Amino acid sequence: MEPEREGTERHPRKVRERRQAPNKLVGAAEAMKAGWDLEESQPEAKKARLSTILFTDNCEVSHDQLCELLKYAVLGKSNVPKPSWCQLFHQNHLNNVVVFVLQGMSQLHFYRFYLEFGCLRKAFRHKFRLPPPSSDFLADVVGLQTEQRAGDLPKTMEEPLPSNAKAAINLQDDPIIQKYGSKKVGLTRCLLTKEEMRTFHFPLQGFPDCENFLLTKCNGSIADNSPLFGLDCEMCLTSKGRELTRISLVAEGGCCVMDELVKPENKILDYLTSFSGITKKILNPVTTKLKDVQRQLKALLPPDAVLVGHSLDLDLRALKMIHPYVIDTSLLYVREQGRRFKLKFLAKVILGKDIQCPDRLGHDATEDARTILELAEYFLKHGPKKIAELNLEALANHQEIQAAGQEPKNTAEVLQHPNTSVLECLDSVGQKLLFLTRETDAGELPSSRNCQTIKCLSNKEVLEQARVEIPLFPFSIVQFSFKAFSPVLTEEMNKRMRIKWTEISTVYAGPFSKNCNLRALKRLFKSFGPVQSMTFVLETRQPHLCIQYEVLEAAQLAIESLDGILVDGICIKVQRPVTELTLDCDTLVNELEGDSENQGSIYLSGVSETFKEQLLQEPRLFLGLEAVILPKDLKSGKQKKYCFLKFKSFGSAQQALNILTGKDWKLKGRHALTPRHLHAWLRGLPPESTRLPGLRVVPPPFEQEALQTLKLDHPKVAAWRWSRKIGKLYNSLCPGTLCLILLPGTKSTHGSLSGLGLMGIKGEEESTGPGLCS
C-alpha cells in the first residue's frame, strides 16, 4: 500500500520539534495484532495506522469509547488499556492528535448532503455512529467542561439541593424516568437485554473473543423473586493484559458466600494495589487458579441466579465466564449518554455509605459487592421516581467540579482509573491541549494549566488560527459551530432521507408477457438480494414488477444484470422510479462506490449458512481478507442470504469478486455501496416517513428560497464549503497525525439526532480525497 502524499506544512518540522520537544506523544513500542492482519511482518507497516474494522455490532461508538481511543493515542498501552472498539497500531509513531468538532451537525446532515461532503468522506476511511450528545459533549469526550455558576449547587454532597433548584427539576427529562418510567419496576425489567449486553461488551456465547469462556449453566426461568448476587472482582496487570486476583460474591441479606484470592497464569507487571489492595506479599502464597473459582462459582449459583455488578462486563471478562441474567448498577442508575456514575458516588448519595476511603489500601471487594447489591435492592424497593428526585446529575457535576481543583495522589492512580479524562492524561505526561472555538461557544471554561484556549469571533477565524497553532501542540481540539436544523426542517429531512433511500433501493422491471411465469420472476429478482416487497403493476398496457430491495447493492445489481435482457422474447427495462429525489442517483451511486470506507468491500448474494466456513477453507484464494460481515434477521436471529466481505485493498476485493461470482461459487455480487453504520441508522429513521415511490415531495418554501439565493448559511452550502476547507487543513497536517471529525448530533425538546464520526491517520494509506480539495 502506497503512502499518502505529504502535504506542505505551514511550520517546518524543526520548528515544531524545538517548541514542543517536552510534549512529544509517548506510548507502547509494540502494536496490537488481530485476526488475519499480517502487515506486522512488513517493513512498511512501521507507521501508525488504524484497523479498518470496528468491533461494534451496531457501529455506534459511545463517548466513553471515544475517550478510550484518545487516551490510548496519548499514552499507549503501557499506561492505559487498549480501546475496546477499534485497533490503533504503532501508537508510538503518532506525531499529533487533532479533533475537529462540527457543532450543530449530525449524521442526518452528512447523508442528506452526502455529495457536498465529498472531501471529507473520501479522505477518511473509518466512519462510525455517535449517540445523541449529552449536555456537554466536550466534557464527555476529553474532559473539557464549563463551570457552573456559584449558588447553582449545594456546598457539600451532604446538603440537599436548594428549593428553587428542586423546583426546576423536570422529572420527565431525567434519563432514569425516560428509560423505566416513574412507576416501580420488577427485577426482570432491570435485566440487561441481549442487545444491551452486546452494546456494552458483555461476554456472549458465539462471539469470537469469547471462544474459551465458560458458561455458568444458569438457564432457569427468571421471575421478579429470582435471587440476586452481588459480584465484584479485582484485577492486576500481567503480560497478557488484566487478570483476576480476587473475587467476592455476596448473597441477599449481605452474606458473603465467596471471597477468594486468585493467582494469575501470566507474569504480573503491576498489582494495581491502589485499586485492588493486592500486593506481592498477599498473593505469593496463593495457589487458587482461575479454573478453581470458575468451578466454585458454577456450583454456587442456582439456575435462576441474577448477577449484579458495577461495570459487570469487566468482572465477567476477568472471570472468563458467560452469564445470561445480569443487572449492572452503572447502567441501572442511568446517566446522560456516554457517562456513568461512580460506585463511590452512588454509595454516598443513595445509601449514605462511605466506601473506597482514601486511608485504606485499595478497595474492599466484599464491601463493593455488598454495596452494589444494596443499590439494586434500593432501586427495586423505591422505584425510578424517588431516584430521579435526588437530581443525581447535578450532584455528580458539583462533585466533579470540586474534585477538578484537587491534585491526584500519584500519576499511576490517575492513569489507571477508568474515569480519568483525556485532559488529565495529557497533564500527567506534561502535554498541553489546544482548544480553538468561537467566543460565543466557549462558555465559562475552567482555567487549566495544560489547556490553551483561543477564542475566535467566527468559524473563519477558527480555521485561520488552526492553520498556525495545530503544528505547535501535540493534541488539538478545533470546534466549528453551525446553525442546527429547525424542528420543522429536521422532520422534513428525516422524511426525505427515508424516502430517498427507499426509492433508490426500488426498481421497476418490464414489460412482461401476460402469461409470464411469476414464480420464476420472483426467484430471479430475489437472487440479487433481500426483497422488502414485490408487487405486480397493472396500470400499464403490459404487466410490470415493482421490487423494493432491503439494500441498495441488490437494486443496483438487478439493474446492471437485467436491464435490456430478453424475457419470453420481450426486451425488458429495469430502472429506478424517476422523482426529484432520484434524479442524481447515478451520481450518488458512483460516489458511494468511490467512498473510501467502501474501497475493498464487496457485496455477495446467495450465501448459505456455511459460507463463512467454506471461505476460511480457501485462505490462499482470498488474500487480504479482513472481515466477513453476515447480517442477521433482527426478529428471528437467523443469518440472511447476503453478506459483505472487507479486504485490505481494492485489488484483493476485485480478485475475490471474480472468484466468488465464477462458475465454482455461483454467487451474485458487486463492489459495496453502503457502509455498516448507514444500515443501522436508516433502520432507526421514523417508519411513518415512507411513501409510495414516485409521489412528489415539495421542499418547504423557506428552503427553496435559500437554495435559489444560495445563501452561505444554508446547510447544503455550508457542508460543501467547510468540507473543502477542513479537507485542505487535513492535507496540510504532518504525517502520523491522528485526525477525528466529529458531527456530535443535536438534542432538543423536539427530539434528538445521532452523530457521526470520521477518523484516519495522515499518511496511513493513499487517499485522493484531500487532493481534490487542494
N, C-alpha and C positions, 0 to 999 in steps of 0.2 A: 504494500500500500504506500503510495507516494505521499510525502508530507505536503501539507498545505503551504501555499506561497506565503512568505513572510510579508507582512505589511510594513510600511515605513513607520518608524517610531518617532514620535514628536520629541522624545528625550533620549539621547544616546544611552546605551546600556551602562557605560562607565559612570555617567552622572547619576543614574538611578542607584547603582550599587554603592556609590560613595555616600549618598544621602540616606540610604536605607539599609546599610550593612547589618546593623543590630537586629533588623526586623525581618530577616530572611525566613521564609516559611520552613519549618522543621518538620520531620516525620520519619516514618519507618523506611528502612532501606530495601525491604522485601516488598514484592507486590502480591496481591491476592490472586489465587488460582481458582478457576471454576470450570466445571463441565468439560466441554470439548475445546476450550480456548487453548490453542497450542502456541500462541505468539510469545509465551515466556521464553522459549528457546531461541527466538530470533533476535539478532543483534539490534535491528531497527526498532524493537519494542521498548528499548530503554528510554522511554519518554512517557510522561503522564498521559493516561488515556482512560476513558470510561467504557464500561461494558455496554454493549448495545441492548442488553436485555434488562428490563426492570422486573424485580421479583414481587410485583403486586398484581393480584388477580384482577382487580377492577381498575388497575392503572392509576389509582388515586394515592397520592403521597401526602401524608399529614404534615402539619407544620413541625411537629416533633421530629419526624423523619428527615425533613429538610435540614433541621438543626443538626441531626446526626452527621449528615454529609459534610456540612460546613465545618463542624468541629473536627472531623477526621481530616479534612483538607488542610486545616490549620496545624494540627498536632501530630497526625499519623497514628498508626495502630499501636505503637509502643506506649501511648498515653491514653487513648480513648478507644472504645470498641469500634469495629468497622460498621459502616452503615448497613442497616438490615434490608434495604430495598434496592440497592444497586452496588456496583463494584467500581472502585477507583484504583487503578493500577499505578504503581510507581509514584505514590503521593509525594515522595521526596524530590521529584523532578518538577513539581509545580513551582511557578515563579510568583504568581499573584492569584487572588480571587476577586472577581468583580460580579456584583449582583445588581442588575437593573430591575427596578420595580416600576411598573406602569399602573399607578393607582387609578382606579375608576374603570379599568378594562378587565374583561373576563374571557372565559372560553367562548362565550357567545360572540364577542367582538371578533375573536380570531377566525372562527369559521364562517361568520356572516360576511367578513371582509377577507376571506382566505387569499384571493388573488392579490389584494393590496398588501398583504403581509409577506410578499414574495421573498424579500431579502432575508428576513429572519427565519422563515420556515426552511429555506434552502441551506442556511448556514448551520442550523442546529439539528442534529440527527435524533437527539433524545428529547422526547416530549412526554409529559405526564399531567394528569388532572390534579387540581388542588381543591380542597373543600372550601366552601364559602368562608370569607375571612371573619376572624373574631373582631372585637372592638379595637384591638391594637395589633395589627398584622406584624409589624416590625418587632414588637416585643416578643411575640411568639417565635419568630424565626431566628433572630440574632440577639435579643435581649435589650434592644433599644426601646424604651417606653417613656411616655410623657409623664410628668409629675402631676400628682393630684394637688389641688389647692388645699391649703390648711383649713381645717374645720370640716372637710368632706367626710372624714373617717374618724373613728374613735382613737383616743390616745394610746390605749393598750388593748391587747387582744381580749382581756377580761371584761372590758367595758362594753355595754350594749350600744347598738347604733343609736344616734340621736333620733328623736321622734320625727323630726322633719325628714330625715333620710329614710326612715321606715315608711313614711307615707309615700315616698317617691318610688318605692319598690313596686314594680309591676310583675306580679307572680306569673302571669301568662308568658312573660318573656324569659323566665328562668328556664335554663335547659333541662333541669330535672322535671319540671312540670310539662315541658314540651314533649319529653320522651315518655313519661309514665302517667301523665295526668295528675289531678290533685287528690284523687281518692287513694286509699290504701291499696296496696297490691300484694298478691301472694308470692310465695317463693318462686314458683315456676315462671312468673313474669320477670323476675330478676335474673334468670339464667341467660347467659350469652347464647345467641343463636349460632348455628354453624357458620353462617355468613359473617357474623361479627367475629367469631373466633378466627376465621380466615383473614379478615381485615386486620385484626390486631395480632397476627403472627403467632397464634397458639399452635402447638404441635397437633397435627391432624393425620389420621390414618390415610395412607396413599400418597402423601406429599414426599417429594424426592429428598428433602432434608430431614425426614423423619423415618427413614427406612429401618434403622436399628433401634427405634424407640419401642418400649413395651407398653401394652395396653393394661389398664388397671382391671379390666374384665368387669367393670361396673356397667351393666346393661339392663338393670331393673327399671320398672316404670317409675317415673318421678311424680310426686304429688307435693302439695304445699306443706305436708308434715314430714317430708323426707329429711334425714339427718344432715346437719351441717358440720363441716370440719374446717377449722382454720389452719392454713398451711403457710409456713414461712421458711425460706431456705437462705443460707449464707454461702457465698462463693469466694473462691480465690482465683488469682490469675495464674494460669500454667502455660507451658509451651504450646498447648493446643487451644488456648482461649480460657474462658471461665469454666471452672469445675466446682462441683458441690463439696462443701466442707462441713455443713451442718444442716439437719432437717428437724423441724419441730411441727408436730401435729396436735391440735387441741380440739377436743370434742365439746358439744354444747354443755353449758354449765361451767366451762373453764378448765376442765380436767385435761392435763397434758397426757396424751396416750402414746406419744413417741417423741423422743428427743435424742438424736444420735449425731455423733461426730463421724465424719467420713474422710478417709484417706484418698486423695485424688490419684488417678492412674499415672499422670504425667508430672514432669518436673515443675515444682512451684516457683514462679517468678516473683509473685507479690501476694502476701497473705491478706491484703486489704484490711488490715487489722482495725483501722479507724471506723470501718463499717461492720465488719463481721465479728470483731472481738477475738478472732482466731490468731494465735501466734504459733511459731515453730515449736515452742516448748509444749503447747497444748496438743498439737497434732502428732508429734513424734511417736508416742506410744500407741496411737490408734491403729487398729488392724481392720476395722469395718470398711468394706468397699461399696461402691455404688450398687452392685448387683445384690448385696445383702439388704440394703434399705429398700430397694425396689421390691424384693421378695416380701419383706416385712410389711410394706405399705399395701401391697396387694392383699395380704392376709387380713389386715386390719379393716379395710374399707368394706362396708356392706354393699350389696348390689345397687342400691339407690342412693349412694353417698353423693353429696354435693360438696365439692371443694371450694373454699372461699380464700382468696388471696388478694394481695395488693400488687399489681403488675404480675399477676399469676403466671402469665406466659413465660416469664424468665425463670420462675421456680420450676415449672414443668419441663422446660428445656434443660435446666441443670440436672433434673432427675432423669431425663431422657425417657419420659413416660407420657402417655396419651390418656386423657380423661375427658369424657363427653359432657359432664354436668358441672359447670363452673359459674361462680359469681366473682367478679373482680371489683373490689371496692373502689379502685381508681377510676373505673368506668361506671359503677353504680351511682356514685356521687358525681353526676355529670357536670363537667365544666364546659366553658365555651370551646369551640372547635380547636383541636390540636393541643390542648393543655389538660393537665391533671392535677388534682390536689395531692399534696404530700400526706403520707400516713401520719406523720407527727402533727401536722396541722389539723387533720380531721379528728385525731385523738383528743386534742386540746379543746377544739371548738364544739364537737359533738358530745364527747364523753367526759370532758373535763379532766382528762388524764395527761400527765407529763411522761412521755416516753422518749427514748433515744437521747437521754440527757447528756450534755457535753462532758460532765465529770465522770462518766462511765467509759470504760474501754470498749468501744464498739456497741453494736445493737444486741439486744437480748432477743433471740429468735422466738423463744416461747412467749415472751411478753408481746412481741409484734403479732404473732399468730393469734393470741387471745384477743388483742385489740381489734384485729381485722374481723374476727368472728363477732365481736360485740357491735362493731359498726354495721355489719349486715343485719344483725338482730334488731338494732335500733331502727334501721330503715324499714324493716318489715313491721315493727310494732307501731311506729309513729306515722309512717307514710310520707310521700313526697312533699305535701304541702307544708308540714312543720319544718322540714329541712330547707325548703325554699325561703321560708320566712326568716331564716337566720342570715340571709344575704351573704353566703359563703364567698362569693366572688369579691365583694367589697372588702371583706375581712382579709382575704388572701392577698389582694393588691396592697392593702395597707401594710401587711407584714413584709411583703417583698420590698416595698419602698424603704421600710425601716432597715431591713437586712442589707440593702444595697450600700449603705454607708459604713458597714462593718467590714473589717479586714478578715479574710479567711484564716483559719488556723494554720494550714500549710498548703502548698501548691498541689501535692499529690491528692489531698482530700477534695480540693476544688475540681480537679480534672476527672476523678473517678466518679463524682456524683452525677447521676443521670439528669438532674435538673440544672446542671451548670450551663450557662448561656455561652454563645459564641463570643460575646464581648468579654466575659470572664476568662475564657480560654486564651484569647488574644493577650489579655492583661497578664496572664500567668507566664507567658513566654516573652514579655516585653515588646509586643507588637501593638501598633496603633491602627485604629479603624478610621477610614474617611467616610463621612456621611454628607452627601450633597442632596439638597432638597430645596423646594420653593419655600420662601419665607412664610407664606400663608399656611403651609402644611407642616411646618417644623414643630409647632406647639411649644410647650414648655419642656424642652428636652433637658434631662438632668445633666449637670456638669460631670464630666468623666475625664480622668487623666489620660485615658487611652482612646478617646474618641474625638476626632477633629470634625466639627460640624460647620459646614459652609452653607449659609442661607442665601438663596438667589431670588431675584424678582420674577423670573419667568422660566419656562422649560428651556427656552433658547439659551439663557444664561447658564442653566444647569449643565447643558450639553457642552458649552464652551469651557466651563470650569473643569468638567470631567476630562476633556482632552489634555488639559495641563496637569491636573492633580493625580489622576489614576496611576501613572507610572511611578509616583513618589510614595505610594502606600502599598503594603502587601495585601490589604483587604479593603475593598471599597464597596459602598452601597450608594447607588445613584438612583434617586427617586424622581420620576416624572409624574405629573398629575393631569388627568383628563376628566372632562365632564362625563359623569356616568349617564347611562341611558335613563330616560324618564320611565316611570312605571308603564305608561301607555306604549312607549316605543319598545320597552323590554318585552311586553306581551306580544306586540306585533312581530318583533324579531324572532321570538321563540316560535311563533306560528309559522313564519316563513321558512325558518331553518328546517323544521319538521317536514313541512310540505315539500320543500325543495329536495331533501334527501329521499323522500318517498317517490317523488316524480322522476328523479334521475336514476332511481333503482327500479323503475317500471318500464316495461316495453310493450308496444303493440305489435302484433305479428299478423300477417295476412296479405292478400286474401287466401282463403282455403276453399276447397270444394265443399259443397253442401253435404256430400257423402263421405267426408273425411273421417279417418279413424281418430276420434277424440282421445281415446285412451293412449294411443301411440304418440299423439302430440303432447299430451301431458307428461308422458315418460321422457320425451325428447327435451322439453324445456326444463324439467326438474333435474336433468343430468348436469346442468350448469351450476346448480346451487340451490339452497333452500328457498322455497316459494312461500310467501306470505298468503297470497291469494291468486286464483286464476279464474277469470270469468270469460264467458263467451259473449262477444259483441255482435248484436244482430241489427244494429242501426244502419249498417252498410248493406250494399246490394249483395255482397258475398260475405260470409262469416269471417270475423277476426277474433283473435285472442288478446286479452289484456292480462299480462303476467306481472305481478308485483313481487320482486325478489327481496330477501332479507338483507342481502349485502350488495353493495354496488358492483363488486367484481363479477358476480353472477350475471347481472344485467348486461354489463359490458361484454362479457364472454359470449352471451347469447347473440348480441348484435354482431360481434366480429365473426361468429361462426355460422350464423344462419341467414344474415341479410343477403338476399339475391339468390338463394338456392331454390331448386325446383322441388315442390311437394305435390305429388299427384299430377305432375305435368304443369303446375302453375308456379310461376316465379313469385316468391313471397318477399315482402319487405318487412324488416324488423327494425323498429325505431322507437325512440322515446316520445312521449307526448310533447307537443310544442306549446309552451306557455312562456310568460315573461320570466319565469324562474328557471327555465331550462334553455333559454336562448344561447347562453355561453357554456353549456355543459361540455362541449367538446374541448374547449379551452381548459375548463376546470378539471376534466379527466386527465388531460395531458400534464397539467401542473401537479395533480395528485400523484401521478406515476413518477414524476421527477422529484417529488418531495424527498428530502434527504433521509427521513425516517423510513420511507418505503424502499429505498435503494437496497437491494439484496434480499428483498422479501418476495415470496411468491404465494399465490392462492391456488389451491387444488380442490376439486370437487369429485365426489365419488369414492372417498376414502372409507375403509372399513374400520372396525373396532381394533383390528390387529395391525393397522397401518404403521403405527409407531414402532412396533416390534420388528416388522418387516424392514422398515427404514434402517434401524440400527444394525441389522444383519448385513448391510451393504455399506460399511463406512467408507470404503475406498471410492465408491461411486458418488458420494456426497461430501466431498472435502469442503471444509469451511462452514459446515452446518453448526449454527449456534443455538437454535431453539426450534422446537416443534410446538405450535400453539393449536390445541384441539378444543374448540368451543364446545360447551355442553348446554343442553336444554335447561333453562332455569327452573322449570317445574319438575321434570322427571329426573334430571341429573344425568341423562344418557348423552353419550358423545354424538355430536352431529356429524353429518356425512361430508363435511368440508373442513379444511384446516389451512393454516398459514405456516410456511417454513421461512426461517430467517437465516441468512448466510452472511459471511463476513464481507463479501464483495458482490458486485453485480454480475461479474463473470461466473462465479461459482453458482449463483442463483440461476443464471441462464442455462448453464450446463445441466443442472439438476432438472430444470423445467423441460428441457429437451428429452431427458431420460424418462421422466415420470409421465409425460404425455405421449410417449412412444408406444410401440406395439406390445412391449413386455408388461408395462404397468397399466396402460389403457385408462389413464385418468384425464380429466379435462382441467386446464389451468392457464394462468397468465401471471404477469407481474402484479403485485399487490397495489391497491389504490388507497386503502383506508387503514390508518394506524389503530392499534388496540383501544387506546383511550377514547377515540371517537365513537366506537361502537357503544361503549359503556355510557357515554354522555348522551347519545341520541336516544338510548333506551329510557333515560331519565327525563326527557322533554315531555311536556304535558300531552297526553294522548288526545285530548279534545282538539288539538291543533291540526289534526289530519283533515283532508278534504278529498273529494274525488279529483283525480288527475284532469287537468285541462280547465278547471274553473279559475277565473281571474281573481288575483289578489291585488287590490289597489293600495299603494303606499299612502300613508297619511299625508294630507296636503302640506303640512309643515316640512315633511321630509322631501317631498317633490320640489318645493321651493328651494330648500337648501341645496339639493343636487343641481338644480338649474343654475343657481347663482354660484355654485362651487365655493361655498363659504369654507374658510380654512378650519373652522372649528367643528365641521361636520365629521362624525366618527369615521366615515369612509375615507375622507381626505386625510384625516389625522393618522389613520392606520398606514396609508401609503407613505406620507411624509416621514413619520417617525420610524417606520420600519427601515427606510433608506438611511436616515441619519444615524440610527443606532447600529445598523449594518456597517456603515463607514467607520464608526468608532471601534466596533469589534475588529474590523480589518486592520486597525492601527495598533491593536494590543500586541504585546510581545508574545512569542510562542511560549507554551506552557502556562497560559492563563486559563484558569477555570472560570467560565462565564455562565451565569444563570440569568434568564429573562423571566420575570415573574409577573403574570397578569393575575393579581390576587383574587379577582372576583368582587362582587358587591353584595352588601347586606343592607336591607332596609325593612321598614314595616310592611312594604308591599311584596316582599319576597327576596330570596337570595339567588345569586348566580355563582356557580362554581368557577374556580380559576383554572389557569393553565400555566405550566412551567416548561421552559425550553432550556436545555443546557448542552454545553460542549466545552472542549479544551482546545484552545487555539493551537493549530499545528498537529492535532492528533490524526487527522485524515484530510485528504484532498476534498475541498468543497468549493463549488463555483458560486455559492450564494453571495458571500461578501463581495466577490469580484464584480458582481453585477451592479453593486452599489458604489463602486469606486469612481 
